């Protein structure tokens, strides 16, 4: 397997790869490397923080007074930020990179918000558990999650007053896509999910008194269906497999769909809906490594931070600052903009986020600065922007340059670009690099990670 192919695979299935890892993999076949990716992600370790204040909290205690309720809500919000921090640290330090990448993928696919830390943590770990398993089981598990039940109003979905929110998003965003169902399908499916609820502790509750036991007519079938039956019927539609494969293709390969490749993936995914199987197939195909797919994807904020850390290991000391940088970059974990999630792609970049992205490596790594003799409009604008957004312009992090020095020991300074950048450097950028002061390998590393080209993977 060529080095450029390994780099591409590990940027798409993970968050980058260093020269030592590339050297270790250099004698292995594509099949062996793919096997290793899945082997390292086979064991699911739940992500948990200390929630002892909430573990024994009862509904009666929570609602005892408005003051107590407000205090717990505020504590819960802070705990969600803490869980956010824990997730980022997991992404930055885990060897199970494919599981982390797929947990990020499904968290944006099943976009959901909630203010109760126990529900948020449970929802996250359900996604994590099924991230590489059965899509059918994942959808069924998500439909029973208290966070989703509240987010899409399943609590209000009762026999005498159906609420169609969950049924609509289930078909439109989670399984089929627009055009592959009718309004009547949504109305009938909503009846099957009546009675879905949860208790205060977050356990799923099926309230038979609120459930519609009559016949439902969905996709040409009739029966006294419940929620799981509807999910089974939806997944019988090959359009569901195609819809998911489209999202996987755009996430891992290219925003521009190839109909033949999509057809191949759909045939692999349908009807078993095994996530690992379709990913293995995709990673094994020659077309996955076509040069036109390499370096064509804009890194999400989390991918950008994780890629920096993959080169120079870093850790955030301050949860508030981590959330602040996520907010400025446009991706706060556990707070998607809406039920459709983050759009990704070009939407990650605007005039404000681009300035922060280009300066981010130097702000995160030992308070370093980029050597630049010319101060112009961009430099002045950026200084003004960061002074308004971040105290002292820097984030409280720890970084391990010794690991960088070890991993890149055999790489010359002039060859750093081929390890750090996925897309070609344009002529203007090359001319810019020639004007910079290159004192040592560390400085040049920061300069390369501060290029527009580093935004791509």
N, C-alpha and C positions, 0 to 999 in steps of 0.2 A: 504494500500500500504506500503510495507516494506521500511525502511529508505534507504537501498542500492539501491532500485529501483528508489526512488525519486531522489537520488543523481545522478544516471545514467541518468535519464530523463533530469534533469536540466543542466547536463554537455553537453549533446548532443543537447538539444533544446535551451540551453542558455550558460552560462559561469560559472556554479557552483552555489552552494547554501550554506547558512550558517546555524548553528544550530538553531537559532531562527526561521528561515523560515521553517526548517524541523519540528520543534515542532508545528508550526502553521498548517502545512499540515498533521500532523500525524493522524488526525481523519478523513481526507477526503478520498474519494474513488479515484481510478485511473481516472475514468471518470470526476470527479469534478476537479481534478488537471489539467487534459488536457484541460478542458473547460476554466480554469483560464488562462492557458498559451495563448490560442487564444484570450480570452477576453481582456487581457492586451495588445495585439498586434493588436487590431481591428482598431484603429485610426492611420492613417498615418500622421506623422508630417514631412514635407519636411526638409531636411538639407540645410541650407542656411548660407552663410557668406556675409560680406559686399562687394559688387561688383559694387559700384556706379560709379567707374571710367570706367567700361565697359558697364554699362547698357545703356548709351546714346552714346556710341562710334559707329561711322559710318565707313563703309568700306573706304570711301574717306579720313576720318581723319586718319585711321589706316595706309593707304598706302601713306600718304602725302609725307613722306621722309623715307629713310632707317633707319635713326636714331630713328625716332618716332616709327617705326615698331619694331625695336629691343627692345626699352624701354618697349613697351606694352607686347611683348613676355616674357621679363624678369619678368615684374609685374604679368603676368598671371601664370608663373611658381611658383612664390612665393604664389600666391593666391591658387593654387592647393595644395601646401603644407599646407596652412592654412585650406583648406577644409579637407585634410587628418587629421589634428589635431582635427578639429571639429567632424569628424566621430569617431575617437578613443574616444574622450570624451563622445560622445553619447553612444558608446558601453559600456563604463565604468560606465555610470550613468543612463542608461535607464531601466525602468521596462518592456519595450516591448522587452524582450530578444529574443523571437522567431522571431520577425520581424528583429532584428539586425542580427541574425544568418542566416536567409534566404536572407537578403540583401547581406551579405558576400558570401553566396553560389552562388547566381545568378550573382554577380559581377565577380566571377571567371569563371562561366559558359559562360557568354557573355563577355569574356575578351576583353578589349578595352583601348586604350590610345589616348589622345588628348592633345594639348598644350593650348587650349583656355578654360579658367576657366568657361565661361558661358555654353559651350557645355558639359564640364565634370560634372558640377553641375546638369545640366538638365538630363543628362544620368543617373547619380546616383539616382536622385529623381524619374525617371521613373521606375527604378528597384525597388526602395523602395515602390512605389505606388502599384506595381503589385506582390510584393514578395510572398504574400499569397493568391493571387486571381486566375485569369484565365491564364494558360500558353499560350493559344492561343493569348489572348490580349497582353500578355507580349512580345511575339515574334513579333507581328505586330508593337507594339510600338517601340521596339528596331530597327526594320528595317527603321524607320523614324527618328531616332536620328541622329543629325548632327555629333556627335562624331563617331558613327559607319559608317555613310555614308562616312566620310573621311578616317577612319581607314581601311576599306575594299574596298575602291576605287569605291563606287557606283557613285560618281560624274563622273567618267570616263566611266561609263556603258551607252553607247548610241546605238541607233538603227544601226548606220553605223559602230560602233566599240564596240561590246559587251565586257564587262569585267566580268569574271566569279568568281572573288575573293569572293564576298559576297555569291553568290549562292552556291559555293563550301563549305564555312565554315558553312553556314546555314544548309546544309545537314550533313556534316561530324562531326561538333563539337556542333552545337546548337540543332539539332532535331533528326537525324536518326542514325548517326554513320556509320563507314566504312562498306561496304558490303550490304547496304540497299538502294542503288541507283546506277545509271549508269552514265557514263560520258555524255551520251546524255541527261539524266535528268538535269544535271548541265547546259549544254549549253542552253537547252530550257528554264529552269527556269531563267537563267541570262537575257534572252530577256524580261521576264515579269517584271523585276526590272529596265529596262531602263527608264530613265527620272527621277529617284529619285535624289533629290538635296535638298539644304537648302539655305536660305539667310544668310547674314552676322550675323544677330541677332540670328540665330539658329532655325528659323521656317522652318518646312518641306515645300518643294516646289516640286510639280510634274510637270515636263516640258513635255507637250504633244508632242512638236516638236522633242524631243529626244526619245520618246517611240516607241517601236516596236508594231504595232497594228495587226500584222499578227497572224495566228494560232500558238500555241505552243503545243507540244506533250510531256506531262509529266506523268509518271507512268500510261501509257495506256489511258490517257485522252487527249482530244483535245479541245482547245478553245482559244479565244482572251484574254488570261489571263493577269492580272496585278499582282503585288506583293502579295497582300492579298489573291488572288485566289490560288497562289502557296502554301502559308502557310497553307491554308485550306486543300489543296490536300495532303500536306505532313502529316498533323495531322490526316488525314483519315487512314494513315498507322499505324497499331498497333505497328509496330517496333519503332515508335517515342515514344509512351508511355513507352515501355519497356526500351528504351535507357535512358530516363529521370529517370525512376525508378531505373535503375542501378546506376546512379550517386547519387540519393538520398540515396539509400541503403549503398553505399560506404561512403557517407558523414556522415550519422547518425548511421549506424549499424556496418558494418564490410567491410573491403576491399575484403574479401573472400565472393563471392556471394552465396546465397542459392537459387537454382532454384525455389523451391516451394514458398518461401516467395516472390521472385521477381514476380512470376506468379500472386500471390494474389494481390500485389500492382498494377501491370499492369492492371488487371481486374477492380480495383477500379478507376484507373486514366483514363482509356479509356472508352468511347470517349469524356467525358466532359472536361477532362484536368483541373480539379479544384485542385489547389495545396493544399489548406487547407484540402480537403477531404482525399487525399492520405496520408498526414502527420498525420491527426487524426487517420486514420486506422493503420498506422505503430506504432504510440505511444501506441495504445490500445492493441497491440498483446502481448501475453505471450512471444513469441520468441524474441521480442525486448529487454526483460529484462533477457535473458539467460546469466548466468555468463560468458560464453565465449566471449560475446560482451562487457563486462564491463572492462574498463581500458585497452582496446586493441588498442586505437587510439592515435597517436602522435599529441599533440596539435599544431595547427598552431601558428606562432608568435603572431597574434592578440588574439587568444584564450588563449595563455600563459599569456600575459599581462593582459587581462581581468579577467582571473582566479585569478591572484595575487591581482588585485584591488577588486575583489568580496570578498576577505578575509580581506584585509586592504585597504580601499578606497584610491586611489591615483589620482593625476592629474599632467600632464606634464606642466611645466612652459615655456619650450622652444621648439618651433616648430622644429627648426633645429636638436635639440638633439633627438626628437621623431623620425624624419625621419632617423636620423643616426642609431638609435637602430633598426628600421625596416629594414634598409639596411643591417646591420650586421646579423640580424636574417633571412634575405632572403625573406621579404614580405613587399614591399613598396606599400601601398594602392594607387590605381589609376595608378600604373605602373606595370602591369603584365609582365612577361618575354616575352610573345608572345600571339598569339590569342588563344592558347590552355590553357592559364592560368597556375597557379602554380600546379605542380603535386601532392603536398601534401604527406602524409604518410612518408616513410623513407627519402624522399628527403629533408625534413626539417632539417635533422641532418647530420652534417659532423664534422670534428675535430674542426673547428673554431666556428660554431654555438653552438655546445654542450658546449664548455667552457663558452661562454657567457650566455647560457640558465641556467647553473648551478649557475652562479654568479649573474644573473639578479635580483632575489628578494632582495638580500642584497644591490645591487647597486641602486635600485629604492626606497627602503623604509628607509628613514631617514639616509641614508649613513651608514647603519649598515654593520657589517662584520660577516662572519661565523667563529665561534670558531673552531679552528683546530690547534692542537699541532704539527702536522706532516707536514713539508714542503718538498714536493718531486717534481718529474718531472712535474706532472700536475699543481701543485701550481705555480711553477716557469714559466711554459709555459703560464699560464693564465695571470700572472702579466705582462709579456712581451707583450702579445697580447693586453690587454686592454690599456696599456700605449701608444701603437701605434694607437689605434682606438679612444679612448675617453679621452678628457682632464680631468685630475684629477681622472679618473676611475669612476666618479659618474655622475648621471644624475640629473638635477634640477627638482625635483618633490616635491609635498606636499603629505603627507600621514596622515591618520587619524586612529591612533592606539586606540583612545577612542572607535570608532565603533567596532573595533576588540574585545576590552576588554568587551564591552557590549554584543556582539553577542556570544562570547565564554566564558562568565562568568561561566556558569554551566558545562563547559567541563574541565576536569582535564588535566594537561599537558600530562600525559601518554596516554590519549585518543585522543589527537589531530590528530594523524595519520589517524584514521578511518574517520575523517571528511575531511581531506585535500588530502588524497591519494585514487585513484580509483583502482589501481592495488596492489597486494600483495607485501610486502617488502621482497626481497630475503635475504638469510642468510648473504651474504657479507655486505649488507647495514645495516642489524641489528647489526652486529659486529662493523661496522663503527660508528653507532649512539651511541653505548655504550662508545666509546672513547671520545665523545664530551662533552664539559662543558655545562650543562643545567642550566643556572642561573635562568631563568624564562620562562613563557609561550611564551612571544614575541620572545625570542631567539630561543626557540625550534621550533616555527612556521617558522621562517626563515630557520632553518636548514632542516626542512621537505620539504619546498618548493625549497630547493637547491639540492634535491636528484634526481637521474635519474628517479625514480618512479613518481615524480611530473610532468614529461614531458608527462605522459599518462593521457587519460581521457576516 
